[in-house]
Structures are given as structure tokens and as C-alpha cells.
Amino acid sequence: MLILDGGTGVRALGRQLAANGKPVSVDLLVTHTHWDHIQGLPFFLPFFRPGNAVRIWGARQAGIDLEEILRNQMSPVVFPVPLDGLAAELLVTHIEPGELELAGFKVEAIRVRHPGVTLAYRITPSEGGRSFAYVPDNELGPGGDYDVPGSWRDDFVEFLNGTDVLIHDAMYTSGELERHRGWGHSSNLEAIELASEAQVQQLVMFHHRPEHDDDQVDAMLEETRKAARARGGGVDVIAAREGLKITL
């Protein structure tokens, strides 16, 4: 099993995995360590069961080891169980942009435009097959000061080219985006422009703005679908929601 990030949803997943009573072995890829991407990890139930194995992969942040960041997150001053107190076998490994092989998966990583060291992942079964890309936080338009090369946009399109499912940041409407340049996020229309350019089959709008209610997300979804039809590329567009399942 491969898990992407450890936000609050990982608590419910952990309860589900622990319910069958069987040993759990998972790889967990972290895009970056902002709170909304790691907040659920201290509550991931498989951590607290002997016989389980959890391997966490991610980048250093500002020269600080990922394990140290996770250790501080579970410091006794903020959480009752320290990282060293976990019953499961835990392995934390640093990764850089490039390729790596996990159990059953080929993983490609690229740095994206978001504060800190933030990675996007493209994942394909080791034996080949349909692929998906996970890009939760990424500023496609101008703004911000990010440590990426001048060729980044072309490199990113090539990285995504032909992906079957692209899960991408679509946090802002176009009007909201103008007030949030440099915040490290994209609009729904920027996301569909990228999806069309990279010739992906399906775009999943993701990282919804917390201030948006369901009606606003639905309106953005319809606007994005209309833009996709106007482009004529045949990109299917859906909006991520809790409990959504996609079969590749």
C-alpha cells in the first residue's frame, strides 16, 4: 500500500487498516511538511501496533531532516507519545527529485512551486500500466520566489505528459488568485490549462480552499468542465471529495 501525505484523513485510514487485525506494511510519500499534510500522522493507528512497518519518504526542509521534523511534531510538549515510543517498525528516508522504486511502484518526483521544498509525484505500477500524478500544492502562474529552473514549466509538462489521472491544486478562482499571488497555489482554470497541455486523461481538482462551501466547489467544477470543452482536448474533470475512489 502506498499513502500520499498524512493529513487528517490518514486517521480514518489507520482505523480501517487496524480493524482487520492483520499486520500492516505501508510506504508513505510526503510532498512537504506543512501542517495540513502531516497533521494526521500522530493519530495513525498502525504506528501503535507491533508487527507493523511504516516507511516514510520525503525531502529535507531548510536543511532539517524529515525524521527530526516528525520527531518535533510528536514532542512530549505537544503530544503524549514520542516518535521513539511507536510500536511499529518505522523507517524515514530522504528523497530528491528523480526516480525511485517502492514495493510495486515506480515513483518519479519533481520539485514544484510552493514555499519550502515541495515535491510532486508521478506513480506507475512497476510492471507498467496506467499512471497518476499527485500535485496538491503548486503555483502555476507568476508570483513567488521558488528554487526551480527557468525551464520549470516545460519540464513539468514533460513530467506529466500522458498521465492518466492528474490530481492537482485548484484552490482559487481566477479572481481570488490575483489577491494571492506568491502563496503557492493555483486556480481551477490554470489547472485545466496544464492538464490540456500535458494531454492527461482526467483532472481531479484538489486542495479546495477551506472558505469554499460545496456550492462554490460545484460552480468551479462546472466552470472548469466548460473550459475543458472549449479546449477540445477531451480532459475529464472531477472535484476531489472525501471518500472518493478512482480505479485506474
N, C-alpha and C positions, 0 to 999 in steps of 0.2 A: 504494500500500500504506500502511496505517495501522497503527502499532505502539503498543501501550499499555504504558507503563513499560519500564524497561530492566534488569530483574533478570537473574540468571544465565542464564535461558533465552534471552536475546537473543544469547548467544554461538553457540548451536547454530543459531538462525535466521540469523545472519550468515553462518555457514559454508555453509548451504544456499543463500542468496541469491547468494553469491560463486561457487558451484560451476558455475553455468550460463554464467559469463563475460560476461553482459550487464550494461550499466550499471544501477545501482540508484538509484531515486528514492523516498524514503520520508518520511512525516511521522510523528513520534514524540511522543505526548502523555504527559507526565509528571504523575502525580497529586500527588506530593510527592517530596522528595529524601532520604528515609530510605534507609539502605544497601540494604535488600532490594529497592528499586525502581530503583536506578541502578547497582548493583554490576557488572552485565554490560557497561555501555556502553564502558569502555576496551578490551573484547575483542570489540567488534562489528566484524567483518572489513570490511564495506563502508566504514568510516571510512578505511581504509588503501589504497583503490583510487582512482586518478584517474578522473574522469568520473562518479563517483557524487555524489548530492546527498542530504543528510540535513538535514531541518528539525525542530528540537526545540522543542516548545511546553510552557510550564509557568509556574507562579507564582513570584514572588519569595518568599524565606524570610527573615523577620526583617529586611526591607529590603535583603537581599543579592540581587544579580542572579543569575538562574539560570545564565548563562554563567560568572560568577565561581565559582559552586559547582562546576560541571563542570570548570572550569579547575583549581581546587584539587584535585579528585579525581584529576587527571592531572598533578599537580605532580611534578617530577623526583625529589623526595624519596620518593615512593611509587609512581611509575610511570615507565617509561623513555621513553615518547613523550608529549610535552606536547600540549595541545589544539591549539596552533598548528602542530604537526607533522603533522596529519592531511592526507592527500592528497585526500580528498573535499571537496566544497563543503559547508560547514556554516553553518547559519543558526539562531540561537537567538532565540526570540520570546516575550515575556511575554504572558500572558493573564490575564483577570479573569473572575469568574463572568458568564455571559451566553452569547451565541451567536457562532460564527464559522464561516466556510466554508473547508473544505480541499478539496483536489482530489478531487471525487467524493463528499464527505461534508458533511452538516450536523452540527456539533458543538455541543451545549449543555453548559455547565459550571455546577456549583453547589458551593459550599463545604460540606464535611461536618465531622463532629465527630471530629477526630483531631488530635493535637499538631502544631503548625506550620500552615502554610497548605496544606490538602489539598483537592483538587478531585475531584469525581466527574464522569463524562462520560456523556451520552446521545448516541448516534450513529445517524444515519439517512442512507441514501443521498440524495444531492442531488435526485435525480429522484423521491424518495418511495419508500416500501416499509417493510419490517419494520425495527424498531429494536432496539438493545440498549443496556443501561446497564452501566457498569463502576465498581464501588464497592468497591475492595479493602480499605480501612481506614475504619471508621466505627463510632462508638459510638451505638447507637440508644437505649439505656437511660439512666437517670440516672447522674451522675458526671462528673467532669472539668470543666474550665473552658475553654470554647471560644467563639471570637468569632463566634457565629451569633445571629440574631434569635430572639426568643421564639416567633415563628411558624414556626420552622425545620421542625418535624415536618410540619405541614400543607403547607408549601412543598415539602418533599422528596417527600411523597406525590404532590403535583400534578406535580412534575418527572418522576416515574417513571410516572405513570398510563398504563396501557395498553401499557407496554413489552413487547415480545415475549420478550426474554431479559434477565434481571437477574442479573448476576454480582456477588455481594455477600459481604462479610465474614461468616463464620460460624466464627470462630476458637475460641470457647469453648463448652463445655457450660454448662448453666444453673448447675451447682454451681461450676464454675471461674470463671464470670463474677463471682460475688459476691466473690471474692478479688481481682478485677482491675478493679474499677470505677475509671474515670478513666484507663485505659490506652489508650482509643481504639479498642476492638474490640467486637464483638457476639457473641451466642450464635446457635446454629443456630435456636432457637425464635423469637428476636427477628427473625431474617431472614425466616422464613416468615410471621410476623405482618405484617411490612412488605409482603412480596410479595402476600399476600392483600388487604391494604388498598389497594394500588396497582393491583390487578387485572392483574398481569403473568401471562404465559402459562407461563413457565419460570423457575425459580430455580436458579442454579448456585452451590452452596456453595463459598466461596473463602477464601483466606488461612488454610489449615489451620494449626493450632498445631504447631510443629516437634516437640513432645514426643508428638504423637499418631501411632500407627502405623496401618497400613491397616485393621486390625480396628476400631480406635476410630473412624476416619472412617466406616467402613461402618455402625457402630452409630448414629452421629449422623445418617447419611443415612436410615436406617430410621425413627428417631425423628421426623425432620423430615417424611418422607413420611406417617407416621401422623398428625402434627399437621395436615398439609395436607388429608388426607382428612376429618379431623374438622371442619375449617373449611368444607369443601364448596365451595371456590372453584375447584376444578379445576386448581390450580397443579401443574405437573410439576416434580419436584425431582431434580437430579443433583448429584454432587460433582465438582468440578474435579480433573483429574489430568493429569499430563504427557503431551503428545501428543494431548489431546482435541481433536476437531474438531466444530464445530457449524455446520450450514448453515442460514442464515436464509431 
